[in-house]
Amino acid sequence: MISYCPLCGNLMFLQQGSGRMQLTCNVCPIVQPIKQTITSRTFYKLKEIDEVLGGAEAWKNVDNTEERCPKCAHPRAYFMQIQTRSADEPMTTFYRCCSVECGHNWRD
């Protein structure tokens, strides 16, 4: 709960005063004693993370090669090459296991 001063509209601050907690305005002489427990909880929606490699749609029309999966040892994997660093650096090769049950991603 956020309280605002009824006179000037500024934010009221929590302050210890005369043995109890109170809301005070830093501009006006307004003081509001707190008579009940104040709690507030806000749950923010987490930002959805975008798929770096374009999601499942990006892997639909890629080639496969003889590359062993480090997770399930399947002998073939799909691959995609992307320029992730500057132009004078080599391209990064990303792999996805061809096994339907595994689908493990890794890079080389």
N, CA, C and O atoms as CSV, one atom per row, in Angstrom:
chain,resi,resn,atom,element,x,y,z
A,1,MET,N,N,0.835,-1.173,0.000
A,1,MET,CA,C,0.000,0.000,0.000
A,1,MET,C,C,0.882,1.239,0.000
A,1,MET,O,O,1.796,1.343,0.818
A,2,ILE,N,N,0.633,2.151,-0.874
A,2,ILE,CA,C,1.361,3.415,-0.938
A,2,ILE,C,C,0.385,4.515,-0.557
A,2,ILE,O,O,-0.706,4.615,-1.119
A,3,SER,N,N,0.789,5.340,0.403
A,3,SER,CA,C,-0.065,6.450,0.836
A,3,SER,C,C,0.516,7.766,0.351
A,3,SER,O,O,1.731,7.965,0.342
A,4,TYR,N,N,-0.362,8.644,-0.045
A,4,TYR,CA,C,0.024,9.973,-0.490
A,4,TYR,C,C,-0.590,11.011,0.439
A,4,TYR,O,O,-1.665,10.797,0.998
A,5,CYS,N,N,0.088,12.123,0.597
A,5,CYS,CA,C,-0.371,13.214,1.452
A,5,CYS,C,C,-1.670,13.804,0.886
A,5,CYS,O,O,-1.741,14.099,-0.307
A,6,PRO,N,N,-2.698,13.978,1.729
A,6,PRO,CA,C,-3.960,14.531,1.230
A,6,PRO,C,C,-3.865,16.018,0.876
A,6,PRO,O,O,-4.717,16.523,0.145
A,7,LEU,N,N,-2.846,16.732,1.379
A,7,LEU,CA,C,-2.707,18.167,1.085
A,7,LEU,C,C,-1.863,18.433,-0.160
A,7,LEU,O,O,-2.300,19.133,-1.074
A,8,CYS,N,N,-0.641,17.867,-0.192
A,8,CYS,CA,C,0.268,18.200,-1.296
A,8,CYS,C,C,0.425,17.077,-2.321
A,8,CYS,O,O,0.928,17.324,-3.417
A,9,GLY,N,N,0.014,15.861,-2.000
A,9,GLY,CA,C,0.100,14.760,-2.953
A,9,GLY,C,C,1.445,14.049,-2.971
A,9,GLY,O,O,1.641,13.146,-3.784
A,10,ASN,N,N,2.389,14.429,-2.092
A,10,ASN,CA,C,3.684,13.745,-2.026
A,10,ASN,C,C,3.545,12.400,-1.331
A,10,ASN,O,O,2.556,12.137,-0.647
A,11,LEU,N,N,4.543,11.561,-1.515
A,11,LEU,CA,C,4.573,10.237,-0.922
A,11,LEU,C,C,4.746,10.348,0.588
A,11,LEU,O,O,5.576,11.123,1.064
A,12,MET,N,N,3.963,9.572,1.347
A,12,MET,CA,C,4.082,9.535,2.807
A,12,MET,C,C,5.117,8.477,3.174
A,12,MET,O,O,5.146,7.402,2.574
A,13,PHE,N,N,5.964,8.773,4.156
A,13,PHE,CA,C,7.027,7.875,4.573
A,13,PHE,C,C,6.730,7.277,5.923
A,13,PHE,O,O,6.106,7.916,6.770
A,14,LEU,N,N,7.177,6.043,6.131
A,14,LEU,CA,C,7.002,5.346,7.383
A,14,LEU,C,C,8.036,5.858,8.377
A,14,LEU,O,O,9.213,5.998,8.043
A,15,GLN,N,N,7.586,6.141,9.615
A,15,GLN,CA,C,8.484,6.703,10.607
A,15,GLN,C,C,8.053,6.233,11.986
A,15,GLN,O,O,6.862,6.087,12.258
A,16,GLN,N,N,9.038,5.994,12.860
A,16,GLN,CA,C,8.763,5.633,14.254
A,16,GLN,C,C,8.500,6.925,15.016
A,16,GLN,O,O,9.345,7.820,15.027
A,17,GLY,N,N,7.352,7.029,15.643
A,17,GLY,CA,C,7.031,8.245,16.377
A,17,GLY,C,C,6.216,7.956,17.615
A,17,GLY,O,O,5.197,7.271,17.531
A,18,SER,N,N,6.630,8.449,18.744
A,18,SER,CA,C,5.962,8.317,20.048
A,18,SER,C,C,5.548,6.876,20.357
A,18,SER,O,O,4.421,6.623,20.783
A,19,GLY,N,N,6.474,5.936,20.138
A,19,GLY,CA,C,6.224,4.547,20.484
A,19,GLY,C,C,5.459,3.729,19.463
A,19,GLY,O,O,5.298,2.523,19.653
A,20,ARG,N,N,4.987,4.326,18.404
A,20,ARG,CA,C,4.266,3.572,17.375
A,20,ARG,C,C,4.664,4.080,15.989
A,20,ARG,O,O,5.243,5.157,15.842
A,21,MET,N,N,4.343,3.286,14.997
A,21,MET,CA,C,4.680,3.639,13.624
A,21,MET,C,C,3.635,4.602,13.071
A,21,MET,O,O,2.452,4.519,13.404
A,22,GLN,N,N,4.095,5.517,12.220
A,22,GLN,CA,C,3.184,6.495,11.620
A,22,GLN,C,C,3.667,6.858,10.223
A,22,GLN,O,O,4.840,6.690,9.892
A,23,LEU,N,N,2.751,7.351,9.419
A,23,LEU,CA,C,3.083,7.861,8.096
A,23,LEU,C,C,3.215,9.371,8.192
A,23,LEU,O,O,2.345,10.045,8.743
A,24,THR,N,N,4.321,9.904,7.647
A,24,THR,CA,C,4.544,11.347,7.706
A,24,THR,C,C,4.869,11.872,6.324
A,24,THR,O,O,5.434,11.166,5.489
A,25,CYS,N,N,4.504,13.123,6.097
A,25,CYS,CA,C,4.828,13.810,4.849
A,25,CYS,C,C,6.067,14.654,5.099
A,25,CYS,O,O,6.152,15.326,6.127
A,26,ASN,N,N,7.027,14.635,4.185
A,26,ASN,CA,C,8.253,15.418,4.340
A,26,ASN,C,C,8.038,16.891,4.018
A,26,ASN,O,O,8.880,17.717,4.369
A,27,VAL,N,N,6.945,17.243,3.366
A,27,VAL,CA,C,6.688,18.627,2.968
A,27,VAL,C,C,5.694,19.286,3.916
A,27,VAL,O,O,5.933,20.400,4.382
A,28,CYS,N,N,4.591,18.619,4.206
A,28,CYS,CA,C,3.518,19.171,5.044
A,28,CYS,C,C,3.645,18.633,6.476
A,28,CYS,O,O,4.358,17.655,6.702
A,29,PRO,N,N,2.980,19.244,7.417
A,29,PRO,CA,C,3.009,18.732,8.798
A,29,PRO,C,C,1.979,17.622,9.040
A,29,PRO,O,O,1.503,17.479,10.167
A,30,ILE,N,N,1.623,16.841,8.029
A,30,ILE,CA,C,0.621,15.786,8.143
A,30,ILE,C,C,1.258,14.536,8.748
A,30,ILE,O,O,2.315,14.091,8.301
A,31,VAL,N,N,0.608,13.979,9.762
A,31,VAL,CA,C,1.033,12.728,10.391
A,31,VAL,C,C,-0.203,11.843,10.512
A,31,VAL,O,O,-1.233,12.269,11.034
A,32,GLN,N,N,-0.091,10.588,10.018
A,32,GLN,CA,C,-1.193,9.633,10.123
A,32,GLN,C,C,-0.715,8.434,10.918
A,32,GLN,O,O,0.146,7.693,10.443
A,33,PRO,N,N,-1.251,8.217,12.125
A,33,PRO,CA,C,-0.842,7.034,12.889
A,33,PRO,C,C,-1.355,5.759,12.217
A,33,PRO,O,O,-2.441,5.744,11.638
A,34,ILE,N,N,-0.568,4.703,12.300
A,34,ILE,CA,C,-0.942,3.413,11.719
A,34,ILE,C,C,-1.633,2.613,12.815
A,34,ILE,O,O,-1.027,2.337,13.850
A,35,LYS,N,N,-2.881,2.240,12.605
A,35,LYS,CA,C,-3.686,1.559,13.607
A,35,LYS,C,C,-3.840,0.070,13.336
A,35,LYS,O,O,-4.273,-0.674,14.215
A,36,GLN,N,N,-3.490,-0.380,12.122
A,36,GLN,CA,C,-3.617,-1.792,11.792
A,36,GLN,C,C,-2.382,-2.254,11.039
A,36,GLN,O,O,-1.602,-1.436,10.554
A,37,THR,N,N,-2.209,-3.538,10.943
A,37,THR,CA,C,-1.079,-4.112,10.226
A,37,THR,C,C,-1.255,-3.880,8.732
A,37,THR,O,O,-2.314,-4.155,8.169
A,38,ILE,N,N,-0.213,-3.376,8.104
A,38,ILE,CA,C,-0.247,-3.110,6.666
A,38,ILE,C,C,0.699,-4.088,5.987
A,38,ILE,O,O,1.893,-4.117,6.284
A,39,THR,N,N,0.168,-4.876,5.088
A,39,THR,CA,C,0.999,-5.775,4.289
A,39,THR,C,C,0.592,-5.640,2.835
A,39,THR,O,O,-0.569,-5.393,2.510
A,40,SER,N,N,1.558,-5.804,1.988
A,40,SER,CA,C,1.301,-5.739,0.557
A,40,SER,C,C,2.265,-6.676,-0.146
A,40,SER,O,O,3.453,-6.720,0.174
A,41,ARG,N,N,1.750,-7.415,-1.095
A,41,ARG,CA,C,2.583,-8.345,-1.837
A,41,ARG,C,C,2.254,-8.203,-3.314
A,41,ARG,O,O,1.087,-8.244,-3.703
A,42,THR,N,N,3.271,-8.037,-4.129
A,42,THR,CA,C,3.081,-7.902,-5.564
A,42,THR,C,C,3.862,-9.002,-6.271
A,42,THR,O,O,5.060,-9.160,-6.038
A,43,PHE,N,N,3.199,-9.753,-7.122
A,43,PHE,CA,C,3.848,-10.792,-7.901
A,43,PHE,C,C,3.956,-10.294,-9.338
A,43,PHE,O,O,2.945,-10.088,-10.009
A,44,TYR,N,N,5.165,-10.105,-9.796
A,44,TYR,CA,C,5.404,-9.599,-11.135
A,44,TYR,C,C,5.436,-10.745,-12.141
A,44,TYR,O,O,5.887,-11.846,-11.826
A,45,LYS,N,N,4.963,-10.482,-13.331
A,45,LYS,CA,C,5.017,-11.466,-14.399
A,45,LYS,C,C,6.454,-11.504,-14.926
A,45,LYS,O,O,7.025,-10.470,-15.273
A,46,LEU,N,N,7.018,-12.688,-14.980
A,46,LEU,CA,C,8.379,-12.831,-15.460
A,46,LEU,C,C,8.428,-12.662,-16.971
A,46,LEU,O,O,7.515,-13.069,-17.690
A,47,LYS,N,N,9.492,-12.066,-17.427
A,47,LYS,CA,C,9.668,-11.857,-18.853
A,47,LYS,C,C,9.922,-13.199,-19.534
A,47,LYS,O,O,10.709,-14.013,-19.051
A,48,GLU,N,N,9.257,-13.415,-20.643
A,48,GLU,CA,C,9.460,-14.648,-21.392
A,48,GLU,C,C,10.776,-14.552,-22.148
A,48,GLU,O,O,11.093,-13.528,-22.754
A,49,ILE,N,N,11.533,-15.637,-22.100
A,49,ILE,CA,C,12.836,-15.668,-22.758
A,49,ILE,C,C,12.659,-16.132,-24.187
A,49,ILE,O,O,12.036,-17.161,-24.445
A,50,ASP,N,N,13.210,-15.369,-25.114
A,50,ASP,CA,C,13.145,-15.736,-26.527
A,50,ASP,C,C,14.147,-16.849,-26.809
A,50,ASP,O,O,15.223,-16.903,-26.213
A,51,GLU,N,N,13.783,-17.713,-27.704
A,51,GLU,CA,C,14.680,-18.779,-28.129
A,51,GLU,C,C,15.814,-18.160,-28.946
A,51,GLU,O,O,15.565,-17.486,-29.945
A,52,VAL,N,N,17.039,-18.386,-28.528
A,52,VAL,CA,C,18.200,-17.770,-29.173
A,52,VAL,C,C,18.368,-18.258,-30.608
A,52,VAL,O,O,18.722,-17.479,-31.493
A,53,LEU,N,N,18.117,-19.532,-30.837
A,53,LEU,CA,C,18.321,-20.103,-32.165
A,53,LEU,C,C,17.060,-20.087,-33.021
A,53,LEU,O,O,17.037,-20.733,-34.068
A,54,GLY,N,N,16.034,-19.390,-32.625
A,54,GLY,CA,C,14.836,-19.264,-33.438
A,54,GLY,C,C,13.746,-20.257,-33.117
A,54,GLY,O,O,12.728,-20.264,-33.810
A,55,GLY,N,N,13.894,-21.094,-32.114
A,55,GLY,CA,C,12.854,-22.040,-31.720
A,55,GLY,C,C,12.776,-23.241,-32.644
A,55,GLY,O,O,13.676,-23.478,-33.449
A,56,ALA,N,N,11.701,-23.990,-32.522
A,56,ALA,CA,C,11.516,-25.219,-33.304
A,56,ALA,C,C,11.368,-24.923,-34.791
A,56,ALA,O,O,11.737,-25.748,-35.627
A,57,GLU,N,N,10.832,-23.756,-35.126
A,57,GLU,CA,C,10.620,-23.380,-36.532
A,57,GLU,C,C,11.948,-23.253,-37.293
A,57,GLU,O,O,12.003,-23.565,-38.483
A,58,ALA,N,N,12.993,-22.812,-36.640
A,58,ALA,CA,C,14.292,-22.624,-37.290
A,58,ALA,C,C,14.964,-23.954,-37.628
A,58,ALA,O,O,15.795,-24.008,-38.535
A,59,TRP,N,N,14.617,-25.030,-36.910
A,59,TRP,CA,C,15.259,-26.326,-37.125
A,59,TRP,C,C,14.514,-27.190,-38.151
A,59,TRP,O,O,14.939,-28.317,-38.404
A,60,LYS,N,N,13.425,-26.704,-38.748
A,60,LYS,CA,C,12.625,-27.538,-39.656
A,60,LYS,C,C,13.348,-27.901,-40.955
A,60,LYS,O,O,13.246,-29.044,-41.401
A,61,ASN,N,N,14.064,-26.983,-41.566
A,61,ASN,CA,C,14.671,-27.216,-42.879
A,61,ASN,C,C,16.194,-27.221,-42.840
A,61,ASN,O,O,16.837,-26.709,-43.757
A,62,VAL,N,N,16.775,-27.791,-41.798
A,62,VAL,CA,C,18.236,-27.839,-41.712
A,62,VAL,C,C,18.738,-29.220,-42.102
A,62,VAL,O,O,17.988,-30.196,-42.071
A,63,ASP,N,N,20.007,-29.294,-42.466
A,63,ASP,CA,C,20.628,-30.553,-42.859
A,63,ASP,C,C,21.075,-31.320,-41.621
A,63,ASP,O,O,21.157,-30.768,-40.524
A,64,ASN,N,N,21.370,-32.635,-41.824
A,64,ASN,CA,C,21.940,-33.408,-40.728
A,64,ASN,C,C,23.273,-33.993,-41.157
A,64,ASN,O,O,23.573,-34.088,-42.347
A,65,THR,N,N,24.061,-34.379,-40.178
A,65,THR,CA,C,25.410,-34.872,-40.428
A,65,THR,C,C,25.745,-35.964,-39.428
A,65,THR,O,O,24.991,-36.213,-38.487
A,66,GLU,N,N,26.887,-36.615,-39.641
A,66,GLU,CA,C,27.345,-37.644,-38.710
A,66,GLU,C,C,28.067,-36.966,-37.553
A,66,GLU,O,O,29.270,-36.711,-37.618
A,67,GLU,N,N,27.331,-36.685,-36.519
A,67,GLU,CA,C,27.879,-36.080,-35.296
A,67,GLU,C,C,27.198,-36.780,-34.128
A,67,GLU,O,O,25.971,-36.794,-34.037
A,68,ARG,N,N,27.995,-37.362,-33.232
A,68,ARG,CA,C,27.456,-38.145,-32.120
A,68,ARG,C,C,26.955,-37.224,-31.012
A,68,ARG,O,O,27.645,-36.295,-30.593
A,69,CYS,N,N,25.730,-37.507,-30.547
A,69,CYS,CA,C,25.122,-36.733,-29.461
A,69,CYS,C,C,25.851,-37.042,-28.146
A,69,CYS,O,O,26.003,-38.213,-27.798
A,70,PRO,N,N,26.305,-36.018,-27.409
A,70,PRO,CA,C,27.006,-36.273,-26.147
A,70,PRO,C,C,26.085,-36.773,-25.039
A,70,PRO,O,O,26.560,-37.275,-24.021
A,71,LYS,N,N,24.783,-36.642,-25.225
A,71,LYS,CA,C,23.840,-37.056,-24.179
A,71,LYS,C,C,23.364,-38.492,-24.371
A,71,LYS,O,O,23.387,-39.282,-23.427
A,72,CYS,N,N,22.926,-38.841,-25.601
A,72,CYS,CA,C,22.355,-40.183,-25.816
A,72,CYS,C,C,23.183,-41.039,-26.783
A,72,CYS,O,O,22.843,-42.199,-27.011
A,73,ALA,N,N,24.248,-40.497,-27.347
A,73,ALA,CA,C,25.158,-41.192,-28.272
A,73,ALA,C,C,24.495,-41.558,-29.596
A,73,ALA,O,O,24.961,-42.474,-30.273
A,74,HIS,N,N,23.431,-40.875,-29.980
A,74,HIS,CA,C,22.810,-41.075,-31.291
A,74,HIS,C,C,23.830,-40.629,-32.342
A,74,HIS,O,O,24.483,-39.603,-32.153
A,75,PRO,N,N,23.987,-41.384,-33.461
A,75,PRO,CA,C,25.066,-41.079,-34.411
A,75,PRO,C,C,24.835,-39.878,-35.328
A,75,PRO,O,O,25.785,-39.427,-35.968
A,76,ARG,N,N,23.619,-39.342,-35.421
A,76,ARG,CA,C,23.363,-38.233,-36.347
A,76,ARG,C,C,22.781,-37.045,-35.602
A,76,ARG,O,O,22.118,-37.187,-34.574
A,77,ALA,N,N,23.055,-35.846,-36.162
A,77,ALA,CA,C,22.550,-34.611,-35.555
A,77,ALA,C,C,22.269,-33.593,-36.643
A,77,ALA,O,O,22.958,-33.553,-37.662
A,78,TYR,N,N,21.239,-32.758,-36.419
A,78,TYR,CA,C,20.985,-31.626,-37.292
A,78,TYR,C,C,22.013,-30.554,-36.954
A,78,TYR,O,O,22.491,-30.486,-35.821
A,79,PHE,N,N,22.356,-29.716,-37.934
A,79,PHE,CA,C,23.311,-28.650,-37.632
A,79,PHE,C,C,22.914,-27.354,-38.313
A,79,PHE,O,O,22.231,-27.344,-39.337
A,80,MET,N,N,23.365,-26.254,-37.709
A,80,MET,CA,C,23.094,-24.906,-38.214
A,80,MET,C,C,24.323,-24.061,-37.877
A,80,MET,O,O,24.847,-24.139,-36.765
A,81,GLN,N,N,24.776,-23.263,-38.824
A,81,GLN,CA,C,25.920,-22.387,-38.574
A,81,GLN,C,C,25.454,-20.944,-38.512
A,81,GLN,O,O,24.741,-20.468,-39.396
A,82,ILE,N,N,25.868,-20.249,-37.447
A,82,ILE,CA,C,25.476,-18.857,-37.225
A,82,ILE,C,C,26.721,-18.043,-36.891
A,82,ILE,O,O,27.591,-18.492,-36.145
A,83,GLN,N,N,26.792,-16.847,-37.451
A,83,GLN,CA,C,27.890,-15.930,-37.156
A,83,GLN,C,C,27.581,-15.226,-35.838
A,83,GLN,O,O,26.822,-14.257,-35.821
A,84,THR,N,N,28.160,-15.701,-34.733
A,84,THR,CA,C,27.862,-15.142,-33.414
A,84,THR,C,C,28.890,-14.109,-32.970
A,84,THR,O,O,28.619,-13.313,-32.071
A,85,ARG,N,N,30.063,-14.114,-33.589
A,85,ARG,CA,C,31.103,-13.152,-33.222
A,85,ARG,C,C,31.384,-12.247,-34.408
A,85,ARG,O,O,30.609,-12.202,-35.363
A,86,SER,N,N,32.475,-11.539,-34.344
A,86,SER,CA,C,32.808,-10.609,-35.430
A,86,SER,C,C,33.098,-11.368,-36.724
A,86,SER,O,O,33.286,-12.585,-36.707
A,87,ALA,N,N,33.132,-10.657,-37.824
A,87,ALA,CA,C,33.264,-11.273,-39.153
A,87,ALA,C,C,34.598,-11.979,-39.352
A,87,ALA,O,O,34.685,-12.901,-40.163
A,88,ASP,N,N,35.635,-11.572,-38.636
A,88,ASP,CA,C,36.932,-12.224,-38.820
A,88,ASP,C,C,37.068,-13.512,-37.989
A,88,ASP,O,O,38.093,-14.188,-38.073
A,89,GLU,N,N,36.055,-13.855,-37.197
A,89,GLU,CA,C,36.039,-15.093,-36.414
A,89,GLU,C,C,35.245,-16.153,-37.179
A,89,GLU,O,O,34.371,-15.802,-37.973
A,90,PRO,N,N,35.527,-17.439,-36.960
A,90,PRO,CA,C,34.764,-18.480,-37.656
A,90,PRO,C,C,33.329,-18.564,-37.134
A,90,PRO,O,O,33.025,-18.113,-36.029
A,91,MET,N,N,32.465,-19.146,-37.946
A,91,MET,CA,C,31.057,-19.306,-37.571
A,91,MET,C,C,30.934,-20.362,-36.473
A,91,MET,O,O,31.764,-21.266,-36.380
A,92,THR,N,N,29.903,-20.245,-35.649
A,92,THR,CA,C,29.627,-21.226,-34.601
A,92,THR,C,C,28.638,-22.239,-35.144
A,92,THR,O,O,27.623,-21.869,-35.734
A,93,THR,N,N,28.930,-23.516,-34.946
A,93,THR,CA,C,28.056,-24.585,-35.406
A,93,THR,C,C,27.227,-25.085,-34.228
A,93,THR,O,O,27.770,-25.498,-33.203
A,94,PHE,N,N,25.912,-25.044,-34.388
A,94,PHE,CA,C,24.988,-25.532,-33.374
A,94,PHE,C,C,24.417,-26.859,-33.853
A,94,PHE,O,O,24.095,-27.015,-35.031
A,95,TYR,N,N,24.292,-27.812,-32.937
A,95,TYR,CA,C,23.781,-29.139,-33.260
A,95,TYR,C,C,22.531,-29.434,-32.432
A,95,TYR,O,O,22.367,-28.929,-31.322
A,96,ARG,N,N,21.650,-30.270,-33.006
A,96,ARG,CA,C,20.491,-30.799,-32.283
A,96,ARG,C,C,20.406,-32.282,-32.629
A,96,ARG,O,O,20.475,-32.657,-33.800
A,97,CYS,N,N,20.260,-33.110,-31.623
A,97,CYS,CA,C,20.209,-34.553,-31.806
A,97,CYS,C,C,19.016,-34.935,-32.685
A,97,CYS,O,O,17.919,-34.402,-32.513
A,98,CYS,N,N,19.232,-35.856,-33.623
A,98,CYS,CA,C,18.165,-36.324,-34.511
A,98,CYS,C,C,17.186,-37.254,-33.800
A,98,CYS,O,O,16.081,-37.477,-34.295
A,99,SER,N,N,17.569,-37.792,-32.664
A,99,SER,CA,C,16.684,-38.673,-31.909
A,99,SER,C,C,15.489,-37.873,-31.392
A,99,SER,O,O,15.661,-36.824,-30.772
A,100,VAL,N,N,14.282,-38.370,-31.648
A,100,VAL,CA,C,13.054,-37.683,-31.243
A,100,VAL,C,C,12.949,-37.627,-29.718
A,100,VAL,O,O,12.479,-36.631,-29.166
A,101,GLU,N,N,13.380,-38.682,-29.038
A,101,GLU,CA,C,13.294,-38.732,-27.576
A,101,GLU,C,C,14.284,-37.781,-26.912
A,101,GLU,O,O,14.003,-37.266,-25.829
A,102,CYS,N,N,15.429,-37.539,-27.533
A,102,CYS,CA,C,16.492,-36.737,-26.902
A,102,CYS,C,C,16.344,-35.254,-27.235
A,102,CYS,O,O,15.980,-34.464,-26.365
A,103,GLY,N,N,16.621,-34.863,-28.480
A,103,GLY,CA,C,16.512,-33.474,-28.890
A,103,GLY,C,C,17.514,-32.552,-28.235
A,103,GLY,O,O,17.282,-31.345,-28.166
A,104,HIS,N,N,18.630,-33.088,-27.747
A,104,HIS,CA,C,19.650,-32.311,-27.034
A,104,HIS,C,C,20.333,-31.300,-27.978
A,104,HIS,O,O,20.636,-31.631,-29.125
A,105,ASN,N,N,20.570,-30.083,-27.499
A,105,ASN,CA,C,21.275,-29.038,-28.258
A,105,ASN,C,C,22.682,-28.853,-27.709
A,105,ASN,O,O,22.885,-28.891,-26.496
A,106,TRP,N,N,23.646,-28.656,-28.587
A,106,TRP,CA,C,25.000,-28.304,-28.175
A,106,TRP,C,C,25.668,-27.551,-29.304
A,106,TRP,O,O,25.138,-27.477,-30.413
A,107,ARG,N,N,26.842,-26.989,-29.017
A,107,ARG,CA,C,27.565,-26.245,-30.041
A,107,ARG,C,C,28.999,-26.714,-30.123
A,107,ARG,O,O,29.530,-27.342,-29.207
A,108,ASP,N,N,29.607,-26.392,-31.244
A,108,ASP,CA,C,30.993,-26.810,-31.484
A,108,ASP,C,C,31.816,-25.605,-31.815
A,108,ASP,O,O,33.017,-25.724,-32.054
